[in-house]
């Protein structure tokens, strides 16, 4: 059917009307002859006027069309001057006189966001939700002299989803489909086929205007479903009004957002909040504000507006404790100028610190524009919700800075107050925390319980450190769980990687402090602590930071269900809250090996460091705050393994446990993981790593690495060579050279740069080494060096020890010493098979090594040895990119390398038929 030429006047305002204008301009048979809209708000012009001006369409701005019910002559004259044949009213907040409505020969068509005749009036979308309608939609009708009563031209509808709010239903359906439908309606008019269907009065409703504050007050004396519907009907503008009652009789008006029906069971650690009109107290809990309806069912409210600021409802009682950022850097202040320009471009007005985005006239589409422009300008993750939570310019800027610091500017993080002690050592004065670190804060343990931390160099008490209880562990788990489902999920993979890089940079900046603490606390030689304990920790954080945005699934070809097709793909997802329990031999390095992979995968965590040396873990916790990690992502709880460690293994919300320690404890943890909630666990346990030295080796190199394989880090090394098999032809020479080197080894203060061997970590371990040597002598092994305390030195200094003539059935040949004790056995070079059998005759399988110039012999060893790591002509050569972990009773799972990520990820398979 031929389309007649139309001269259209668009009457209205908003982005919706502007998009309708743009759509109509695409049609060749349509001329928009005039746009009639509202006056500027200050210097801010409505987007419809701006769009029309850009297309050189005449624009008319009227504050009012009539006075005392009578059309203003000058207004009517200007309207008539454009000679419109059809009026189109996409969205109009003004009363348009009938002289205008009927002034176009073809009449006027209006958009209304409900299925008429239901929900006539100005707040149709709100009432669709408030009344619990199962279907929402819009109508385009011919205007008459009634309130939304004219004949229908067309309607469209959609189901109301349980997750819908006023905002979502508008954005997903009423706005985009409404714009299209306005185009369809105009086309029908142009073709002469537009229907005029008389509205029935059956089921007609006229609903109160929700822009009046008295209509926004929620009635809490009704069912949970009706409370929920009322809140979502006013979400996100203007918000349902409720009043908080305080103990002194005063009231505070608040607005409620983000409601949903709640069925998750009793709240944990909730705090009561009295609301006016509610018989029972509401409850502030980790997920929001819980309100009980008259039917006994519950509604949970996620966000609350106090004054001009929207906060997470769960933060109600903590809001007063939060301090705004004031220490802005020069770069951040430069960003403030850019942000000022963005606000000014949107609001068309001068921006002050107190400028309220919404009070200045901004609407929902302005929120979208602000968010998109800020994201583009600063490459930052931002949601519409951030604008509602900080609508005042200064607050919004502070929020933006906080997000930027978390994502890419760790040096700007806040400083933490804590109780601690001052370590004066190594020509440094270092402040060290001694409290638990939970949810971004240092806190006392329950009952102020504490542990004595002993300096192994002189056996004096360094300080007292908080000792976590099971309840403290639960607090940390709850904080980690809240962070995992909250702020941590809002941070993108790339931002997560940047946070880890920030942390690595801070660790490098403070590496001398960290190495000093590690040396004093654990007895590690300072030079080794600096290079390995701290250096490899930094490397781990940088390595895994690079993996954050490279974790991905696969698409999988599967058999389709003909005639349909099938798409199957996998997602790699974080597990959730992870518990980490680490040993005392490499305090910060073991933390970093596990935690860096855990965090890179997107998990949150709590760590129980070793009871005897938790200080670097606590100093590390301070650095995580400076790096910008959100509260709850990382929690550090020093304590006893039997209490705090057991509580981590038993907790129902912990879904993964990473443990490094002894095999007996590992078995107990594995059982606890199974009995609690079948949590995933990875175990790096004991070792009795064999090192085979063939006569055809480079003997100088073999002696050097053989020494290192046993005495590195005082023998407190999980992959230490627990047993050396030396070919009989070079046995005596090998032993001679080892003894020669031992006699010149410097033993003493680990902070002295010339020291090569420091004290053992703690007294219980020192005593165990004495007992180990006594048993070796008693069973007939030959003690050729050491075997006891270093003479004349206070502290846990154990003399490097060498046993020879060790038979396979001896205790010292089978069990791990975890100390500086070299166990040497001979073998005949003519019987390689036998020595391989002897090397594998152990329940451990962590590491192994071989020295030989024969590549065939070396590769044969690598093929046959039952160990997770094989060193050939080298030892202790680990790297953060290489997987690390054992076989048999040395545990399972990997630290380091890409494989470590799999320990902290779960694979989800998604199949779609289409």
N, C-alpha and C positions, 0 to 999 in steps of 0.2 A: 504494500500500500504506500502511496506517495506521502512523503513527509512535508507538511506545510512549514513555511518559514515562521519562526517564533521570535518575538522581541520580548526578552525576559527581564524582569526586575527581580533581583535577589534581595530579600529582606531578612536580616538576621545578624549573626555574629559567630565567632569561634572558628577553630580549625576545621570543624565539621563543615561549616558553611563555606569556608575557603576551599576545601577539597571538592565540594559539590560544584563550586564555581569553576575550578580547574577542569573537572570532568565535562561540564557542559561546553566549555570553550573548545573541546575537541570535536564537537559536532558542527558540520558545515551549514546546517539549516537553522542554527541558533545564533542569535546576536544578544549578548547581555548588554542591555542599554543603560543599566544603572544599578548601583549597589547602595542599599540603605542600611545603615548600621548605627551603632551607639557612638557617642562622643569619645574622645581620648580620655584615658585615666591619667591625669597629669600630662606627661609627654608621651605616654604609651598608647599607641594606636592598636586597635583590634586587628588581628591577623587578616580578617576578611577585607578590611579597607586597604591594608598593605598589599594584599594580593591583587585586588582590583586596580589599584594605582599602577602596579607593575605592568598590567595589561592595558593601561590607558583607558580604563572604564570609569565613567563619572561616579564619584563617591559622594554620598549625602549622609551627614551625621546629625541625628536628631536626639536630643535628650528626652523629648516626649513628642508624641504624635497628636495629642489632644489635651484639652484643659477642661476640667469639669464635665467630662463625657462628650465634649464637642471637639470635632477635628479642628486643628489649627489651620487657618486658611493658607498661610505661607508655606506650610508643610505640604498640604494637599496640592498646592500649585506646583511646587518643585517635583512632586511625584508625577503629576500629570505631564510635566514637561518632557519626560523620557519616552512617552508613548508606548508603554509596555502592553503586550497582548496577553501575557501570563505572569502572575506573581508566583515566585517560588520561595517558600519559607523553610529552609533546612533546620535552623534552630533560631528561635527569636524569643527574647525575654520580655519584649515590650508589648503593650496592648496596641494592636493595629486597628484603626477605625474602619467601619464597614465601607466608608467611602473609598478607602484604598483597597480593601478586600474585593469589593465588587467593581473596582475601577478599571481592571483589565478585562477585555472582552471575553477571554477564556476563563476568567476567575483566578482563584488562588489555591495552590496545593501546599499542604503542610506536612512535615515529618513529626511523628509523635512516638516516643519509645515505649509503647505498650500495645497489646492487641486490643484495640478498641472494640466494644465500649468499656472494657475493664480498665481501671486505673486512669481515668481522666484527671487532668490537673498537672501541676508543674513538677511533681516528684514521682513520676510513673515508675522509673527504674527501681527506686528505693522501695516502693510499695509492692512491686512484683516479688521482691525478696522478702520483705517484712511479712507479707501474707503467706509465704511459703508456696507460691505458685510453682508447679512443676514445669510450666512452659513460659518462656519469655519471648518477646518479639517487638516489632514496631509496626506502625500503620502509617500510610500516606493517604491523607484524606483531603476532600474539598472543603475549604474553610467556609463557615457560615457564621451566624451571629451568636452561636452558643459556645460553650467551653468544650472544645474537642468533640463536637457532636455532628460535624458535617459528614456527608456521604463518603464511603470508603472507596479509594482508588485501588490500593493493593495492601496486602499484609505479608509479613514474613515472620517465621518463628523458629525457636531453637529450644532444646531442653535445658533446664536449669541444672547445672552440675553442683554437687555438694561442696565443691571448692570455690564456687562463684561468689564474688562480692560485687558491689556496685561497679567498681573499677574493672574487674575482669570481664564481666558480661558486656560492658560497654566496649572494651577494647577488642574482645575476640569476636563479637557479633554485631552489636547495635551500631557501632561506628563504621567498620569497613563494609558490612552488608548494607547499612543504611545509605551510605554514599552511592553505592552501585544502584540501589533501588530508586534513589532520586533520579538518576539518569534514565532508568527504565520508565519511571512514571512520566517524565517529560517526553520521552519517545512515544509513549502511548497517547499523550495529549496531541503531539504533533501529527500522529497518524490518524487522529480522530476516533480512536478505539478505546480511549480511557473510560473505564466504567464509573458509575456513580451509584454505589450500593448503600441504600439507606441503613443507618445504624439501628440495631435493635436496642431497646431499653432493658431487655432481659439480661441480667447479670451486670448491668452498668454500675460503676462505682465512681464516686468523686472523692479523692483522697486529699487529706490536708497537705499543705506545702511544707516540706521538710527543711526549707531554708529558715524557718522560724525556730528560734532556740527552744521555745517551750515544747515544740513537737519532737525535739531531739532527745528528750529525757527518757531513759529506758525504764520500763516497769519491770522490776526484778521479781515481782510477785506473779510469776507465770512459769510455764514449763521451760525446761532447758532449750527445747527446740525453738520456742518463740523468742527467747532471749538471744539465741544464736542468730536467728533470722533478722532480728532488729539490728544487731550489731553489724552484720554483713551488708544490710541494706543501706548503711551510712558509712561504708568503708570504701575509699579512704577519705572522702569528704562528705559531711563535716565531722563525722564520728559520733557515736552514741554517747550521751552525757550520763555520767553517774557521779555520785558524791561519796568521798571517803570521810568517815567519822573518826575523829581522834579522841584520845582519852580525856583531853581537856574540854571537850564539848565543841570544838571548832570543826569546820568542814572544809574540804577542798574539792572543787569540781574538776573532774577528769573526763577524758574521752577514751573510748575503748575501740580497739582495732584488732584485726587478725583473729577472729573467733572461730572455734570449731567445736563440735560435739566431742566430749572426752570420755573415753572408755578404757583408759590404761590402768585403772585400779588405784589404790590408795597412793597419795603423794608421800614422798620421803623428805623429811626435814623441812616441811612446810611451815610458814609463819602466817598467823591469822591477820586479816585485814577487814575491818568493818565497813560495809557499804550501806548507805542510806536506803531504806526500804527492803533490806534483805535480813530475814530473821536470823539466819545462821551466818557465822563469819565466812568470808571468802578466804582463799588460801594462796599466798604467794609461794611458788615452788620453782624448781629449776626450769620448767617449761612455760611458765607464765602465771596468770591469775585464774584460779579455779572458782567458779560460781555454781552453787547448787540451785537447780530450779525447784519449783513446787512439786514436781513429779519425782524428785529424788535423783534425777539424772543431772549430769554436769556439763558445763560449758567452760572451755579454756580460752582465755584471752591472752594473746601473745604480746600485744603492744598497748601502751598507755600514753596518752598525751597529758603532760603536766605543763601548764602555761603554754609556751610556744614550742616546747620540745617534746618529741615522741621518744619514749624509752622502751626498752624491753621490759615487759611486766615483771620478769624475774629479778630485775635490777631495782625494784621499788625501794627496798630497804638499804641498798648499797649506793644509790645515786648520790646521796649527800657526801659520801666518802670520795667520790671521783673528782679529781682536780683538773681544771682545764689546762691545756698546754700554753705555756707563756714564753718558753725559751726557743723562739723561732730562729733558724739560721738565715743568713743572707739569701741563700737560694730559695728558701721557703717564703721569705718576704717578697722575693721577685715573683714567685708563683701567685702570691696574694694579689699582686697588681693585675696579673692575667685573669685571675678569677673575678676580680672587680669588673674588668671589662666584659666578661661573659654575662655577669648579672646585669650590668648596665645595658647591654645590647638587648637582653630579654625584657627587662622591666622598663626600659626607656626613661630612666631616672637616675639621679645621683645616688650612689651607694654609700651608706654609712655602716658602721660596725653593728648598729642596732636594726638595720633594715630587715624586715620580716618578708620573706619571699611571697607568702600568700596574702599578707596584709597589704602588700604593694600591688595586688591585683593579679597575681599569677594564678593560672588554672592548671588542670591536669596535663594538658599538652605542653605547657611551659615546663612542667617537671620533666617530661620526656626530653625536651630540647636541652634543658640544663644538664641532665645526666649525660646525654650523648656528647655535648660539647666539652664537658669536663673530662669524660673518658678519652676523647680525641686529643685534648690539649695536654693531658698529663699521663696518658697511657696507664690508667688506673681502673681497677674493678669497682664499679659503682652501680647501685640499684636505685629505683625510685624511692624506696623506703628510706634511703639515706637523707633525702631531701626532707621528708616528713619528720625524721628524727632530729634534724638540725636545720630548721627553716630560717633561722636568723643568721645573717652573713658571717659574723664572727664565729658562731658555733659551727657553721658549715665549713668554714676554713679550717678550724681546729680539727674537725672530723676528717677532712681531706688530708691534712698533714699526718694525722695518725695512720690513715690507710697507706699513705705514701711511705711513711717510715717502716711500716710492717712489710710493705712490698719491695722497697728499694732503698731505704735510708736508715739503716739500723743505728747509725751513730747518733741519731736524734732521739733515741728511746729514753724513757724516763729513768732516773736514778732510783734505787731502792733503799728504803730504810730497813735495817735489820740489826739484830743482836749478833755479835761476833767477837773475835779476838784479833789482836794485832800481832802478826808474825814479823819479828825482826830477825832476818837471816839473809845471808848472801848479799850483804850491803844494801838490803832493801827493807822497806817498811810496808807490809801488805795487810790490808784489812780483809779478813776471811769470815764469811757467814758461818754460823753454827746452829741455825734453826732449820726446821723442815721447810721445803719449798713447795707450796701447794697453791695452784690457781694464780700464779704470778706474784705471790707474796711469801715472805718468810714468816713462819709461825712457830710458836712453841709446840712441842709434842703434848699429847694428852697427859695431864697430870704433871707437866714439866719434867717428864722423865728424861734422863740424859745418859750418855756413855762417856767414859774417859778415853781420850785419844792420846796414845803414848808415842813419844818420839823414839823410834827404834835405835837411834844413834847413841842416846844417853839414858834411855829408859825413864825419862821424866814425862809427866803428864803435860801435853801441849795445851789442851783445852778440854772442855766438855761440849759434846754435840748432842742435839736433840735425838731422842730414841723413839722412833715411830711405833705406835700401837696399831692393832687391827682397825680401830676406829679412824685413826689418822690415814691409814691406807684407803679406807672407804671414802674419806673426804677427797683424797687425791683422785681416786677412780671416778667419783661423781663429777669432779671438775674436768677430768679428761674426757669423760663421756659427753658432758655439756659442750665442751669446746669442739669435739669431733662432729657433733650434729649441729653446731652453731657457727661461730666465727671461722673455724678452720676450714669448713666446707666452702666458705665464701671466698677464700683465697685461691687463686688459680695456681695451676702446677708451676707455671713460670715464676709467679710471685713467691711460691714456696721455695723454689730453687734460689731465688734472690735472697730470701731470708737466711737460708743456709750459708750462702756466700758471705752475707753480712756477719754471721756468727763466726765463720772461719777467719774473716779479716780481723775480728775482735780478738779471737784466740791468738792469732799471730801477733797482734799488737801487744798482747799481755803474755806472750809465751814465756818470757823470763820469770814472770810472777808465777805462772802455772807450774813451770818446771821446778821452781824453788819450793812451792807448796808440796808438789809430788815427791820431791827428794826428802824433805823433812818428814812428811807424813808416812811415806812407804819405804824409805831407805834407798830409793833408787839413786844411782850415781847421777849427779846433776847433768853432766855432759850427755849421758845416755837419755836422761829424762827430756832434755831439750831436743835432741835429735829424733828419738824414737817415741817415747811416751807422748810428748806434745806434738812433735813434728808429724808423726803418722796420724794423730788425731785430726790435725788440721787438714791433712791430705784426704782423710776419709770424708770429712764434711764437704770439701770441694768436689771430690769425685762424685759423690752421690747427689750433690746439687745439680750436676750436669744431667742426671738421669730423670729429674722430676718431670720434665715435659717430653720425655721419650718413652714413657710407660704406655703401652698400647696393646690392644687385642688383635685378633685376626678375623678375616672372613673365611668361611669354610664351605667348600662345595659339598652339598648333601643331595641325596636323591629327592627330587621334587614330588609333590603329591599331584600328579597330573589330573586335570588340565592346568592346575595352578602351579605357580612357581614358589620356591622357598628360598629365603635369605637367612643364613645362619652366621652369626658373628659372636665373638667373645669380647668381654670387657674385663680388664684387670682393675680390680677395685681394692681400696684399703680395707683392712680387716676391722679396724675400730680402735678400741683401747688396748694397748699392748703393755704388758709388764716385762721389765728387764731386771735381771738379777746378775750382778757382775762381781768378779773376784778382786783380790787385793794385789795381784802381781803387777798389773798395768791399769791402775784405777781409771785414768781418763781415756786411755786408748781403748780399753774394753767397752767403756761407755760409748765412745764414738763409733766403734766398729758396728755396734748393734743399733744405736739410736739414729745414726745418720741414715742408714737404710730404712729404718722404721719411719722416720719423718719424711724422707724422700717419697715413700710409697703413699703418703697422705694420712698416716695414722697419728693418733695422739698417744702419749705414753706416760708411765711413771717408772722410775728406776729406784731400786734399792741397791745402793753401792755397798761395797764391803764394809763390814762393821768396824774394821780396824783402821781404815784410811778413806774416809768419805770427803775429805776437805776439797780436793780438786773438783769433785762433782758439785759441791755447793758453790764454789767460785764460778764454775761453769754455768750454774743456774742463774747467777747474777748476770752473766754475759748474755744469756738468752733474752733477758728483758731489754738490755741495751740494743740487742739486734732487732728487736721489734716483734718477737713471737707473741701471739695473743695469749692471755692467761689461760691456764689449763692444758695447753698443748704439751708442755714438758713439766713434769713434777719430779722432785728429788726427795727421797725419804730415807735418810740414814736410819739404821736400826739393826735389830738382831734377825738373823736368818730364820730362826725358829718361830719368831713372832711376825715381824713385818714381811719377811720373805714368804712365809707360809700363807699369810693373808693375801698376798698378791696371787699366789698359785691357786688359792681357793675362791677368789672373788668371781661372782657370776657375770659381772660386766667386762671382765678382762677376757679377751678372745684369743690372745696370743701371748705366749711367754717365751722369752729368749733368756737362756741361762748359760753361764760359763762357770764351771766349778768342778768339784770332785764327782766321780762316778756314783758313789753311794747316794750322795745328795741328789744327783741328777735322776736316779731311779725313783727316789721319793717324790721329786717334783713331777716327774712323768705320771706317777700314780695319782697325785693330787690334781693334775690337769685333767686326767680321765674322770676321776670321781666328781669333780666340781661341775664342769659344763663341757667336758670333752674339748677343752681349748687346744688350739694348735700350739705345739711347742717345738723349739729347736734347742739342741743340747750340744755344747762343746765341753767335753768332759776330760777325764784323765788320759794320760799317755805314758807309754813306755817305748818311746820311739827308737828303733834300731838304726845304728850307723855302721855300715860295713866299709872297712878300709882295706883295699887290696894292695898287695905289694907293688903292683905296677903303677901306683898313684904318684902324683907330685907330693912327696912327703912333707916338704915345707908347708905347702898349702893344706895338706891333710891335718897336720899338727895345729896350724892356725885355726882352721875351721872346726877341728875336733875340740879344741879348747873352748871356742865360742859356743859350740853346740851344747856344751854342758854348763859353762860358767857365766854365759851371757845373762845379765840382769840377776846375778847372784844365784843362778840356777832356778829362779822363780819364773819359769818359762814353760808354758804348756807344751810346746813342741821340742823341749830340750831332749837331747839324745840320752835316753834313759839307760842305754846299753850300747857299748862300742864293741864290735867284733873286728879284731885286728889280725890280719894274716900273720901266721907264725914267723915268716921270714923277716918281718919288720917290727914285730911286736916289741921287742926289748928296746930298739932304737926309738920307736914311737913313745914308749913310756919315759925313756930317758929325757927326750926333748920336752915332753909335757912337764916333768918335774922341774927341769931347768927353768922353764917359763914361769911356773908357779912360784918358785923361790924369789923371783923378781917382781911379782905382782904386788902393786900398791894397795893395801887394805886400810880403810879408815873413813874419815869424815866424807860422806857422799857429796858435800858441797865443795870440797877441795877439787880443783880442776885436774889434779894429777891422780886422783883416786880412781882405781879400776874396779874395786870390789867393795860394796857397802854392806850394811847390816841386813840380816834377814828381817822380814816384815814385822813379825811379832813373836812374843815369847813362846806361845803354844807351838808354833811352827819350829822355832829354834830347838825346843825340847824334843820335838818329833825327829829332827835330824840327828840329834845325839843318840836317840834310841835306835834309829835306823842303822847308824854306824856300829853301835854296840852289837846289834843282831848280826850284821855282816861279819864281824870279827868272830862272834860266837859260832857261826856256821862254817868257819874255816876259810873265808876269803882273806886275801892278803892285803892289809892296809899299808900302803906304801907312802901315803902322805896325808896329813891332816887328821880329820876324824873328831874334832872337838872345837871348843871356843878358841878364838884368837887370844893368845896370852897378852895380858897387860892392857886390854881394851874393855872399857865399859860399854854396854850396848849388846845387841844381838849379833855380834860378829862371829861368823862361823868360818873356820879355816877351809879353804877349798880342799877337797878330799879326793884321793884316788885309790880305788880297789882294783887289784888284779887277781888272776886265778879264780875268777867267779864262775861257779858251776851253774848249769841251767836250772837246777832245782832249788837254788838258794832263794831266800826271801828277797834279797836285794836285787836279784836278777829278774824277779817277776813283778815287783811292786814299784810304784813311782815314789821317788824321794821328794821331788819338787824343790830340790836344793842343789848346792854346788858340789855334787858327788858324782865322780866319774867311775862308771862300772865297766871294766875291760875284761873281755874274754878272747881267747885265741881261737883261730880256726885254721884249717889246712887249705891252702890254695888249690889243692888237687880235688877237693870235694865241695864245689860251689853249691850243689843241691842241698847238702846237709846244712850249710850256714843259712841258706834261704829258709829251710824248714825251721831252724832255730829262731831266725828273725821273726817269722810269722807265728811262732808258738807263744802267743800272748793274746789276751782278750782285748788289748788296746790296739788302735789303728789310726792314730792321729797324724803322725809324720814319720819320715824315714829319710835316710841318706846313704849315698854310696860315693866312694872316691876310687876312681880307676881311669886309666888312659884308654882303656879298651871300650869303644863305643858300643860294641855288641854286648859286652858284659853289662854295661850301664843300662842299656835299654831292656835287656833281659830282666835285670833287677826291677826296673820300673814296671815291667809287665807283671811280674810275679809277686811283688810286695803288696801286702794288704794294708794299705795306709792311704789316707786322704791327700797327703802331700808328699811328694818325692823330690828330694834335692840331689842333684848330681854335680859333684865337684864343687859344691857350695853348701852352705847351711844357714838357716835363719833368714833366707832371702825372701821375705814376704812383701807384697805390694797390695795397695788398696784395690787394684783392678783384678787381682787374682783371687779366685774363691778359696776359702779356708774352712776346713772342717774335717771330721774324722769318720772312721768306719768302726764297726763292732761296738765295744763298750766305751769307745771314745766319743760316742754320740752320733747325732745325725743333724742334717741341715747345714747351711753354709753362712759364714760371715764373709763380707767383702765380695767385690765383683758383682756382675750383673745377677748371678745366682742368688745373692743375698736378698735382692728385692723380692724374689719369689717367696721368701720366708714371711714377708709382711704384706703379701697380696693374696687375694682370692680371685678365682676365675669364674665369671658368670657367663653362661651360654644363652644367647637370645636367638630365638627362631621365629621368623615372620612368614606367614603364608600370604601370597598376594596374587 
